[in-house]
């Protein structure tokens, strides 16, 4: 899927439960990695943070191949010390990356411990010039995605920076770093992940056409969710 063409309605992939979803999504990511490596010699993946993707990352340990060709980035990060458990980089490392031989130089953590402004500028220089192969995102109960929150700048205009410094986020910590909306959309494929009844209202608002960060970033994306998160008709 060419992101220049991502403009339509999302497609909804509903699974019976979070465990089944994680298994199928990990399999899909592994297939995409194989295809990207065969076609272009590398797989460039942007990781979602938070708790929801943890089972997917754990399932990838036994699914992935050709780890030497994987290049990983983060959609956002919290401005906390590097070893803090609440960091997205720490979560991904503990459930997945410490168990697979991806070269450390190809795991691009956001240096959010530098502070939001400095980290955003530094991370912009790390991003590849080409499109990502896959961007994986979540959705918050308020409709935010990455660290793009309602009522704050989302970076939809390609003239804005590729990486944003986020201040006064409504969820702690207030200081964060996030890829902008347009840079997240600059990907061959865009997947959203949502599980649990707590996401149902946000997904219902998305389906109603409300102007949420997730809906703006995810127009035309594939949304992977379990039955508990599905708001129905």
N, C-alpha and C positions, 0 to 999 in steps of 0.2 A: 504494500500500500504506500503510495507516494504521499507525503504529508502535504504537498501542494494541493492534493485532491481531498484531504480530510476536511470536509465541510458539511457532510450530511448527518443523518441520524445515527446514533451508535447502534451496534449490534449487541444483543444481550445473550450471554451464554450462562444459563442457569444450571447449577449442579445441586444434588440433594443435600450435601453438607460440605463443610469447610475441608474436611479430609479428602473427599473425592475431588473437590475443586483443586486443591493443592497438587494432587497426583496428576491430574490432567493438564494443569497449567505448566507444571515442571516438564512434563513430556513435550508440550508444545514449544517451550523455550529451548529445550535441548534440540528439537528438530530444526528450529530456526537457526540456532547456532551452527549446526552441521551444514545447513544450506548456505549461510553467509560465509563460512570458512571455505567451503568448496568454490563459491563464486568469487570471493574477494580476498580470501586469505586471512580474514579476521572477523570477529564478532564484537560489535560495540553495543553494550547494554547499559542502560541507565536504571539504577535500582530504586525501588520505592522504600520508604522508611516506615517506622512504626511497628506495631505488633502483627498486623494482618498478614504480611508476606512471609513471616518466619517459617511456617510449614512448607511453603513453596521453596524457599532457599534450602531448607533441610532435605527436601526431596531431590533437589538438584545434585546433591553430593553423589548419588548413585546413578544419575541420569546423564550428566554431562560427559563430554569427551573432548579431546584436543584442547585441554585447558590452556596450553601455551599460546593459543590464538584468541583467548577471551580478553577483552578490555572493558573494565567496569568503571562506571561513574555513579554519582549520587544525584538524585533530583533535588535534595535539600539536606541541610544539616543544622543542628542546634549548636549555638555558640557556647560550648562546654569544653572542659579539658578532654584531651584525646581518649583517655582510658575510661571516661564516664560511661556507665552502662546505658544511659539514655541516648547516647550518640547513635545515629543510624549506622555509622561505620562499625561500631563495636557490635551491634546486633548482627549485622551481616557476617562479620568475622567469626563470631562465636558459634553461629548455627551452620555456617557453610564454608567460608573462605579459609579458615584455619585447617580445613580437612581436605583441600584440593590444591594441586600444584600450579595455580595461576601465578605467573611471575609477579613479584611484589611491585615492580615498576609499572605494571599494567592495571593495578588497582588504585584508582585515583580518588582518594579521600579528599573531602573539602576541608581545608585547614581552618575550620571555624573557630578554633581556639585563638586565632589572630584578631578576632573581632569581626563584625559583620562587613564593614566597609573594606578592610584590607583583604579579608578572605574572598569576598566576591571578586575583587580585582584579580587576585592571584588565580582563582579557579577559572576565570574566563580565559586565561592564557593556556590552560591545560586542555580545554575541550577540543575535540578534533574538528578540522575544517569541514569535513563531510557530514552528511546526515548520520544519526545513530541508526543502528539496525533495529533496535527495540527500545522503547521507553515504557517502563512499568511504573504505574502510579496507583495511589490509593485515593480514597475520598473520605473526608472527615464528616462528622455529624452536622457541621454547619456548611458543608459543600466545598470546603477548601481542598486543595490538592497540592502536593509538595508543601512549600510554606507560602502559598499564594492564598490569602484569606479574603473573605468578603469585605468590601469597604477599603481595601488597600490596593496599591498598584500591582498589576499582574504582568506587565511587560508584554502586552499583545502586539505592539508595534515593533517590527524588526529593527527600527532605528534605536530602540532602547537597548540597554546592555543585555548580553546573553545570561548574565548572572546578577541577581539582585541582592542587595543588602536589605534585610527585613528588620524593622524596629517596631516595638509595641505590638507584637503578635498577641492575639487574644488567648493563646495557650502558652503556658510556660515551657521553656524560657522565652522571654520576649524578643531576644536577639537571635536571629537566624540568618541563613543564607539559602537562596533558592534559585534554581534555574528559572529563567523567565518563561512565560507562556509560549512565546514564539519559538524559543530554542527547544522546549520540550516537544513541540509539534514538529520540529524538523527531524523526523524519524521515519524510517520505512514502515514501521508498525508501532501502534500505540495501544497498550493494554491498560485497563483499569481493573482493580481488584477490590471487592467489597464482600465482607462476610458479617453475619450477625444482624439481629433485628435493630441494633442501634444505627445502622446505616440506611434503614428503610425510608425514613422521612427525607433524607437528602437525595436519595435516588428518585423518590416520588417527585420532588421539586425539580430535579433534572428532567424527568419525563414530561413535566408540565411546561417546560420551557423557561423556567426561571433563570435569571442571569447569575449563575454561580461560577466560581473559578473552575471547578471540575467540568462543568458543562461547556464552558468556553474553550478550555484546553482540549476536552475530549470529544468535540464534535466529530462524528465519524469513527470514533475509536471502537475497539472491542472491549466490552465490559464483562468480566468474569465474576460471578457472584453465586452465593448459595441461596437456597430457598428461603432461609430466614431473612435475608436482606432484600429479597425481591418484593417491591411494593404492589405487584399485581396490576390489574387493569383499573 
